[in-house]
């Protein structure tokens, strides 16, 4: 369970960013539960597949652990594990603002489920992303080797090894085998 620290000044200009990863939920700082090394590697795999694809086609940018301000749709500042922001939302020649959270909604949010995540929290994030304006959410379950592709909070396709994950209308032409995302974990020495 994440530690919740009351913080009435979380949205003010005097806000001092705490150490570690966190999100802001209803004006309160909530620490993100830690990810394991396997889950972090999955974040890197998605980044290495999606970022060059999106950049080469001028589609947008792929970001990891970037905090997005989802207000006013929901009183949240969320940090998806991986996110895609289109060039239409922010032209590629511009950089993200110098702020704790970027006030843009990612068209695609990717959440890698860790053993520390709770199902109701993951589903709440899916709904929040859509309420804020995201067009798709991918929820990755490493232990199951499955990717849940949400087109809305109630429309989901479950992909397993043997299926291909595609970028749909958000990342047209992107395709990768689901089996390539998941491999055997390295043995501990």
Backbone as CSV, one residue per row, in Angstrom:
resi,resn,N_x,N_y,N_z,CA_x,CA_y,CA_z,C_x,C_y,C_z
1,UNK,0.846,-1.177,0.000,0.000,0.000,0.000,0.885,1.232,0.000
2,UNK,0.579,2.176,-0.842,1.356,3.402,-0.939,1.116,4.269,0.286
3,UNK,2.149,4.962,0.694,2.020,5.901,1.794,1.388,7.173,1.268
4,UNK,0.394,7.668,1.963,-0.284,8.898,1.558,0.122,9.989,2.537
5,UNK,0.660,11.060,2.006,1.090,12.183,2.825,0.198,13.376,2.539
6,UNK,-0.498,13.909,3.542,-1.305,15.100,3.285,-0.410,16.242,2.818
7,UNK,-0.882,16.992,1.835,-0.101,18.103,1.325,-1.041,19.119,0.694
8,UNK,-1.397,20.127,1.448,-2.314,21.132,0.920,-1.629,22.055,-0.069
9,UNK,-0.301,22.094,-0.086,0.434,22.972,-0.997,0.931,22.241,-2.237
10,UNK,0.453,21.032,-2.511,0.968,20.228,-3.622,0.787,20.915,-4.964
11,UNK,-0.205,21.774,-5.103,-0.458,22.407,-6.388,0.086,23.832,-6.458
12,UNK,0.690,24.334,-5.385,1.131,25.720,-5.367,2.483,25.886,-6.045
13,UNK,2.858,27.128,-6.299,4.152,27.414,-6.920,5.292,27.137,-5.953
14,UNK,5.003,27.026,-4.661,6.026,26.738,-3.664,6.259,25.229,-3.504
15,UNK,5.582,24.438,-4.310,5.677,22.983,-4.218,7.114,22.517,-4.430
16,UNK,7.610,21.719,-3.505,8.936,21.122,-3.609,8.739,19.653,-3.920
17,UNK,9.297,19.224,-5.044,9.100,17.844,-5.477,9.798,16.882,-4.521
18,UNK,9.064,15.908,-3.982,9.679,14.943,-3.068,10.568,13.955,-3.826
19,UNK,11.402,13.277,-3.067,12.246,12.244,-3.673,11.384,11.036,-4.002
20,UNK,11.827,10.247,-4.980,11.099,9.039,-5.356,9.940,9.353,-6.279
21,UNK,9.333,8.299,-6.791,8.201,8.462,-7.690,6.912,8.598,-6.888
22,UNK,6.072,9.495,-7.342,4.819,9.766,-6.656,3.806,10.237,-7.685
23,UNK,2.558,10.272,-7.275,1.469,10.865,-8.041,0.714,11.780,-7.090
24,UNK,-0.109,12.649,-7.635,-0.909,13.526,-6.772,-2.374,13.189,-7.009
25,UNK,-2.998,12.735,-5.941,-4.384,12.273,-5.973,-5.200,13.153,-5.041
26,UNK,-6.160,13.868,-5.599,-7.018,14.757,-4.801,-6.190,15.697,-3.922
27,UNK,-5.092,16.237,-4.476,-4.264,17.193,-3.756,-3.302,16.585,-2.761
28,UNK,-3.200,15.264,-2.731,-2.319,14.582,-1.779,-1.240,13.820,-2.530
29,UNK,-0.030,13.848,-2.003,1.078,13.098,-2.589,0.931,11.630,-2.210
30,UNK,0.976,10.762,-3.223,0.881,9.325,-3.000,2.107,8.683,-3.639
31,UNK,2.918,8.035,-2.826,4.109,7.374,-3.346,3.705,6.225,-4.254
32,UNK,4.398,6.097,-5.382,4.154,4.954,-6.266,4.869,3.746,-5.688
33,UNK,4.210,2.604,-5.675,4.889,1.411,-5.181,6.065,1.070,-6.100
34,UNK,7.122,0.514,-5.538,8.294,0.213,-6.363,8.024,-0.916,-7.353
35,UNK,8.705,-0.830,-8.486,8.654,-1.873,-9.508,9.881,-2.753,-9.359
36,UNK,9.758,-3.985,-9.777,10.902,-4.875,-9.799,11.733,-4.679,-11.063
37,UNK,12.869,-5.325,-11.112,13.776,-5.173,-12.254,13.147,-5.696,-13.541
38,UNK,12.374,-6.762,-13.473,11.731,-7.302,-14.671,10.730,-6.296,-15.238
39,UNK,9.940,-5.678,-14.353,8.963,-4.685,-14.797,9.661,-3.446,-15.372
40,UNK,10.758,-3.011,-14.732,11.518,-1.883,-15.275,12.068,-2.202,-16.657
41,UNK,12.501,-3.435,-16.850,12.998,-3.795,-18.176,11.869,-3.754,-19.206
42,UNK,10.671,-4.154,-18.815,9.531,-4.051,-19.739,9.264,-2.602,-20.134
43,UNK,9.391,-1.694,-19.188,9.261,-0.266,-19.506,10.288,0.106,-20.573
44,UNK,11.526,-0.336,-20.383,12.592,-0.045,-21.356,12.314,-0.670,-22.713
45,UNK,11.757,-1.863,-22.725,11.430,-2.524,-23.987,10.375,-1.721,-24.741
46,UNK,9.324,-1.308,-24.045,8.295,-0.495,-24.706,8.890,0.812,-25.225
47,UNK,9.715,1.453,-24.419,10.359,2.705,-24.829,11.210,2.481,-26.077
48,UNK,11.988,1.415,-26.087,12.897,1.172,-27.218,12.158,0.765,-28.486
49,UNK,10.980,0.181,-28.361,10.184,-0.165,-29.539,9.376,1.018,-30.056
50,UNK,8.720,1.725,-29.147,7.778,2.765,-29.549,8.435,4.095,-29.906
51,UNK,9.451,4.496,-29.169,10.028,5.821,-29.378,10.635,5.996,-30.770
52,UNK,11.513,5.105,-31.226,12.056,5.291,-32.578,10.973,5.214,-33.651
53,UNK,9.979,4.354,-33.439,8.875,4.228,-34.400,8.121,5.558,-34.506
54,UNK,7.735,6.119,-33.362,6.947,7.358,-33.354,7.753,8.536,-33.892
55,UNK,8.999,8.646,-33.494,9.844,9.767,-33.936,10.105,9.701,-35.432
56,UNK,10.441,8.523,-35.935,10.771,8.378,-37.362,9.605,8.760,-38.259
57,UNK,8.396,8.610,-37.762,7.201,8.918,-38.550,6.599,10.276,-38.198
58,UNK,7.255,10.991,-37.278,6.758,12.301,-36.879,5.444,12.254,-36.127
59,UNK,5.148,11.100,-35.490,3.859,10.920,-34.814,3.798,11.598,-33.451
60,UNK,4.927,11.629,-32.760,4.936,12.180,-31.420,6.089,11.628,-30.627
61,UNK,5.958,11.676,-29.304,7.043,11.246,-28.427,6.551,10.219,-27.412
62,UNK,7.460,9.350,-27.026,7.186,8.320,-26.030,8.005,8.671,-24.792
63,UNK,7.346,8.685,-23.652,7.966,9.117,-22.405,7.773,8.057,-21.334
64,UNK,8.736,7.978,-20.422,8.609,7.040,-19.305,8.590,7.813,-17.991
65,UNK,7.700,7.387,-17.120,7.566,7.944,-15.770,7.379,9.459,-15.751
66,UNK,6.796,10.031,-16.788,6.483,11.458,-16.856,5.160,11.687,-16.132
67,UNK,5.102,12.715,-15.310,3.859,13.021,-14.618,2.997,13.920,-15.507
68,UNK,1.720,13.542,-15.641,0.752,14.288,-16.441,-0.340,14.827,-15.535
69,UNK,-0.682,16.089,-15.749,-1.750,16.738,-14.997,-3.061,16.468,-15.738
70,UNK,-3.907,15.652,-15.175,-5.158,15.239,-15.829,-6.336,16.136,-15.466
71,UNK,-6.069,17.203,-14.710,-7.145,18.133,-14.369,-7.525,18.949,-15.593
72,UNK,-8.729,19.386,-15.743,-9.820,19.369,-14.764,-10.683,18.117,-14.826
73,UNK,-10.437,17.212,-15.784,-11.300,16.031,-15.921,-11.313,15.189,-14.654
74,UNK,-10.150,14.979,-14.076,-10.029,14.261,-12.804,-8.977,15.006,-11.979
75,UNK,-9.153,15.023,-10.683,-8.210,15.731,-9.811,-7.026,14.817,-9.519
76,UNK,-6.253,14.590,-10.585,-5.126,13.659,-10.500,-3.952,14.190,-11.305
77,UNK,-2.768,13.849,-10.820,-1.551,13.974,-11.607,-0.957,12.572,-11.599
78,UNK,-1.040,11.930,-12.742,-0.649,10.526,-12.851,0.663,10.388,-13.608
79,UNK,1.363,9.300,-13.316,2.658,9.003,-13.896,2.595,7.602,-14.515
80,UNK,2.080,7.493,-15.763,2.072,6.163,-16.375,3.506,5.671,-16.578
81,UNK,3.663,4.374,-16.598,5.003,3.812,-16.790,5.565,4.232,-18.146
82,UNK,4.724,4.211,-19.163,5.084,4.652,-20.507,3.895,5.435,-21.046
83,UNK,4.162,6.500,-21.809,3.080,7.298,-22.376,3.468,7.779,-23.763
84,UNK,2.461,7.954,-24.604,2.655,8.534,-25.927,1.879,9.833,-26.008
85,UNK,2.575,10.905,-26.406,1.954,12.208,-26.635,2.160,12.531,-28.106
86,UNK,1.074,12.768,-28.818,1.157,12.997,-30.259,1.766,14.349,-30.586
87,UNK,2.284,14.441,-31.798,2.813,15.714,-32.299,1.697,16.740,-32.423
88,UNK,0.460,16.297,-32.585,-0.670,17.230,-32.629,-0.879,17.882,-31.262
89,UNK,-0.673,17.119,-30.193,-0.833,17.662,-28.840,0.341,18.551,-28.449
90,UNK,1.536,18.202,-28.914,2.733,19.007,-28.659,3.710,18.762,-29.798
91,UNK,3.901,19.765,-30.663,4.826,19.591,-31.796,6.203,19.114,-31.335
92,UNK,6.825,18.282,-32.149,8.091,17.651,-31.772,9.225,18.646,-31.541
93,UNK,9.172,19.816,-32.135,10.252,20.782,-31.932,10.163,21.482,-30.569
94,UNK,9.053,21.314,-29.872,8.899,21.890,-28.536,9.253,20.854,-27.480
95,UNK,9.707,21.305,-26.345,10.004,20.433,-25.214,8.894,20.548,-24.177
96,UNK,8.846,19.579,-23.312,7.887,19.622,-22.202,8.196,20.839,-21.338
97,UNK,7.193,21.396,-20.681,7.433,22.570,-19.837,8.272,22.218,-18.610
98,UNK,8.881,23.231,-18.041,9.648,23.047,-16.806,8.667,23.098,-15.643
99,UNK,8.052,21.984,-15.367,7.038,21.873,-14.316,7.059,20.459,-13.770
100,UNK,6.524,20.269,-12.586,6.470,18.930,-11.987,5.569,18.003,-12.796
101,UNK,4.510,18.564,-13.396,3.567,17.760,-14.185,3.246,18.497,-15.477
102,UNK,3.120,17.732,-16.550,2.821,18.299,-17.858,1.310,18.319,-18.044
103,UNK,0.756,19.471,-18.353,-0.692,19.624,-18.513,-1.118,19.247,-19.924
104,UNK,-0.833,18.021,-20.299,-1.269,17.446,-21.568,-1.712,16.018,-21.259
105,UNK,-2.682,15.521,-21.984,-3.172,14.161,-21.744,-2.523,13.241,-22.767
106,UNK,-1.845,12.193,-22.318,-1.258,11.261,-23.285,-2.355,10.499,-24.025
107,UNK,-2.188,10.362,-25.337,-3.169,9.599,-26.112,-3.130,8.117,-25.723
108,UNK,-1.928,7.639,-25.368,-1.743,6.252,-24.948,-1.004,6.243,-23.619
109,UNK,-1.562,5.529,-22.644,-0.892,5.305,-21.366,-0.660,3.808,-21.228
110,UNK,0.539,3.447,-20.792,0.882,2.037,-20.592,1.244,1.849,-19.128
111,UNK,0.578,0.914,-18.487,0.845,0.578,-17.093,1.368,-0.857,-17.026
112,UNK,2.529,-1.029,-16.410,3.108,-2.353,-16.190,2.714,-2.765,-14.776
113,UNK,2.005,-3.858,-14.643,1.513,-4.300,-13.343,2.617,-5.036,-12.596
114,UNK,2.903,-4.537,-11.400,3.898,-5.129,-10.511,3.186,-5.914,-9.418
115,UNK,3.912,-6.780,-8.717,3.278,-7.492,-7.604,2.721,-6.554,-6.533
116,UNK,3.232,-5.318,-6.460,2.756,-4.367,-5.451,1.488,-3.632,-5.871
117,UNK,1.057,-3.777,-7.129,-0.152,-3.102,-7.601,-1.398,-3.868,-7.171
118,UNK,-2.469,-3.122,-6.899,-3.750,-3.738,-6.587,-4.675,-3.564,-7.781
119,UNK,-5.482,-4.574,-8.054,-6.349,-4.585,-9.232,-7.265,-3.368,-9.284
120,UNK,-7.869,-3.008,-8.148,-8.794,-1.869,-8.168,-8.071,-0.570,-8.484
121,UNK,-6.806,-0.420,-8.069,-6.035,0.779,-8.389,-5.722,0.847,-9.878
122,UNK,-5.381,-0.285,-10.478,-5.076,-0.331,-11.913,-6.324,0.036,-12.713
123,UNK,-7.460,-0.551,-12.356,-8.699,-0.245,-13.077,-9.128,1.214,-12.884
124,UNK,-8.885,1.769,-11.709,-9.206,3.187,-11.478,-8.363,4.070,-12.390
125,UNK,-7.092,3.727,-12.561,-6.230,4.503,-13.459,-6.730,4.424,-14.899
126,UNK,-7.129,3.238,-15.330,-7.650,3.086,-16.695,-8.822,4.042,-16.902
127,UNK,-9.764,4.041,-15.975,-10.932,4.921,-16.093,-10.538,6.393,-16.067
128,UNK,-9.587,6.750,-15.220,-9.149,8.146,-15.129,-8.503,8.615,-16.430
129,UNK,-7.656,7.793,-17.007,-7.018,8.184,-18.271,-8.074,8.471,-19.336
130,UNK,-9.069,7.615,-19.431,-10.122,7.838,-20.437,-10.947,9.079,-20.119
131,UNK,-11.303,9.295,-18.852,-12.053,10.502,-18.485,-11.280,11.766,-18.836
132,UNK,-9.950,11.690,-18.719,-9.109,12.856,-19.022,-8.937,13.065,-20.520
133,UNK,-9.197,12.010,-21.337,-9.091,12.172,-22.787,-8.143,11.233,-23.483
134,UNK,-7.514,10.304,-22.770,-6.660,9.317,-23.432,-7.499,8.490,-24.399
135,UNK,-6.874,8.035,-25.468,-7.571,7.250,-26.487,-7.384,5.746,-26.321
136,UNK,-6.329,5.353,-25.609,-6.069,3.927,-25.372,-5.223,3.782,-24.118
137,UNK,-5.389,2.650,-23.458,-4.570,2.285,-22.305,-4.184,0.821,-22.480
138,UNK,-2.887,0.560,-22.354,-2.402,-0.820,-22.377,-1.983,-1.169,-20.958
139,UNK,-2.535,-2.243,-20.418,-2.146,-2.737,-19.102,-1.420,-4.056,-19.319
140,UNK,-0.169,-4.087,-18.874,0.723,-5.216,-19.128,0.842,-6.038,-17.850
141,UNK,0.546,-7.322,-17.963,0.642,-8.252,-16.843,1.825,-9.184,-17.082
142,UNK,3.013,-8.853,-16.561,4.209,-9.656,-16.820,4.084,-11.112,-16.370
143,UNK,3.493,-11.350,-15.200,3.390,-12.722,-14.696,2.486,-13.594,-15.557
144,UNK,1.541,-12.974,-16.259,0.626,-13.710,-17.127,1.074,-13.687,-18.585
145,UNK,2.066,-12.846,-18.899,2.521,-12.625,-20.282,1.337,-12.197,-21.160
146,UNK,0.559,-11.236,-20.645,-0.608,-10.743,-21.372,-0.626,-9.222,-21.371
147,UNK,-1.223,-8.670,-22.428,-1.421,-7.235,-22.540,-2.915,-7.001,-22.730
148,UNK,-3.498,-6.210,-21.836,-4.904,-5.832,-21.949,-4.942,-4.492,-22.684
149,UNK,-5.544,-4.477,-23.856,-5.602,-3.288,-24.694,-6.995,-2.693,-24.546
150,UNK,-7.069,-1.559,-23.837,-8.339,-0.885,-23.606,-8.561,0.176,-24.673
151,UNK,-9.713,0.117,-25.339,-10.145,1.167,-26.258,-11.119,2.106,-25.541
152,UNK,-11.613,1.668,-24.409,-12.461,2.448,-23.502,-12.439,1.682,-22.177
153,UNK,-12.999,2.241,-21.121,-12.992,1.505,-19.850,-13.726,0.163,-19.914
154,UNK,-14.630,-0.001,-20.891,-15.407,-1.239,-20.979,-15.129,-2.050,-22.241
155,UNK,-14.208,-1.598,-23.071,-13.862,-2.326,-24.291,-12.393,-2.712,-24.232
156,UNK,-12.146,-4.009,-24.047,-10.780,-4.480,-23.863,-10.536,-5.734,-24.696
157,UNK,-9.349,-5.811,-25.280,-8.873,-7.027,-25.952,-7.714,-7.560,-25.128
158,UNK,-7.707,-8.849,-24.885,-6.634,-9.468,-24.124,-5.723,-10.187,-25.110
159,UNK,-4.442,-9.765,-25.126,-3.467,-10.353,-26.031,-2.490,-11.217,-25.260
160,UNK,-2.150,-12.346,-25.837,-1.233,-13.293,-25.221,-0.150,-13.645,-26.235
161,UNK,0.897,-14.359,-25.801,1.884,-14.816,-26.776,1.172,-15.563,-27.906
162,UNK,1.587,-15.276,-29.131,0.883,-15.784,-30.297,0.086,-14.692,-30.981
163,UNK,-0.223,-13.611,-30.229,-0.913,-12.444,-30.780,0.103,-11.357,-31.088
164,UNK,-0.323,-10.389,-31.893,0.472,-9.200,-32.161,-0.182,-8.004,-31.492
165,UNK,0.634,-7.152,-30.900,0.187,-5.882,-30.341,0.390,-4.833,-31.416
166,UNK,-0.680,-4.095,-31.740,-0.541,-3.049,-32.761,-0.937,-1.705,-32.196
167,UNK,-0.453,-0.650,-32.854,-0.674,0.711,-32.384,-1.995,1.317,-32.776
168,UNK,-2.798,0.593,-33.561,-4.110,1.102,-33.963,-4.014,2.459,-34.626
169,UNK,-5.017,3.297,-34.414,-5.060,4.633,-35.018,-4.084,5.593,-34.348
170,UNK,-3.642,5.287,-33.134,-2.738,6.178,-32.402,-1.316,6.076,-32.948
171,UNK,-0.845,4.858,-33.174,0.486,4.595,-33.722,0.325,3.697,-34.948
172,UNK,-0.255,4.241,-36.036,-0.547,3.402,-37.204,0.716,2.767,-37.788
173,UNK,0.621,1.469,-38.018,1.736,0.722,-38.587,2.609,0.038,-37.550
174,UNK,2.473,0.417,-36.274,3.277,-0.250,-35.248,2.701,-1.631,-34.978
175,UNK,3.575,-2.619,-34.935,3.163,-3.993,-34.646,4.361,-4.739,-34.056
176,UNK,4.102,-5.497,-32.990,5.139,-6.336,-32.401,4.487,-7.584,-31.818
177,UNK,5.144,-8.723,-31.940,4.604,-9.936,-31.316,4.606,-9.816,-29.786
178,UNK,3.519,-10.186,-29.169,3.426,-10.149,-27.713,4.500,-11.041,-27.096
179,UNK,4.783,-12.171,-27.724,5.798,-13.087,-27.193,7.159,-12.415,-27.074
180,UNK,7.448,-11.451,-27.958,8.744,-10.770,-27.913,8.872,-9.825,-26.726
181,UNK,7.753,-9.419,-26.155,7.794,-8.535,-24.989,8.222,-9.285,-23.734
182,UNK,7.823,-10.533,-23.667,8.063,-11.326,-22.452,9.055,-12.423,-22.760
183,UNK,10.068,-12.517,-21.969,11.024,-13.601,-22.091,11.246,-14.197,-20.717
184,UNK,12.001,-15.238,-20.643,12.276,-15.810,-19.323,13.100,-14.833,-18.491
185,UNK,12.815,-14.753,-17.218,13.585,-13.892,-16.311,14.956,-14.496,-16.107
186,UNK,15.963,-13.646,-15.972,17.326,-14.115,-15.719,17.377,-14.776,-14.345
187,UNK,18.178,-15.779,-14.248,18.360,-16.463,-12.971,19.249,-15.613,-12.067
188,UNK,18.969,-15.638,-10.777,19.806,-14.931,-9.816,21.122,-15.671,-9.653
189,UNK,22.209,-14.929,-9.619,23.530,-15.554,-9.464,23.808,-15.833,-8.011
